[in-house]
Amino acid sequence: MKALAVFSPFGFATQAPARRDVDALVQRARSGDVAAFEQLYRAYVGRIHALCARLCGSPELARTLTQDAFVRAWEKLADFRGDAAFLTWLHRLTVNVVLQDRRTRLRRVEREQQALGRSDAVTPHGAADTGMDIERAIAVLPPGARAVFVLHAIEGYRHEEIAEMMSLSVGTTKAQLHRAKVLLREVLA
């Protein structure tokens, strides 16, 4: 099995298996083989964690969302049709997990503010420091702009794919990407 080493934030070395090996592991996992799914987990946990960290802007939350994404993947594995590569499917599933978490957290904050009688807007991050690196700059972007920027500029998805993943129009994803780029220029200036 030809493999590439992948960083893992979970304390063990991971391997990215060849496509044919991934397909075989997916088939075994779909049949209920937990060991096969564990191999898939170990192969992709580093990439999924990096995606979660970029989308949510918090390393601690990213660890939780990474675990949630893999739990969801196990639950939904029977729905994987193989139309796309497993990693593409896993990325899309992970984006949905992160977006759902964001919606849940926003609703919770709104309820808390209503209970406290406050109507001021909540911002997820404070103002950026000068000299901030790109990862921290991305973390201060508004959630929608950050998600589109990460998916397009870092993960390489096309606007059509992002629009489908996030249930947005292609025009909205393009506008969000433009907004992200403008804000990043300001933060990094």
PyMOL commands that set and color helices and strands:
alter all, ss='L'
color gray80, all
select helices_A, chain A and resi 19-30+34-56+59-79+86-116+134-139+143-154+159-166+170-188
alter helices_A, ss='H'
color red, helices_A
select strands_A, chain A and resi 4-6+14-16
alter strands_A, ss='S'
color yellow, strands_A
deselect
rebuild
show_as cartoon
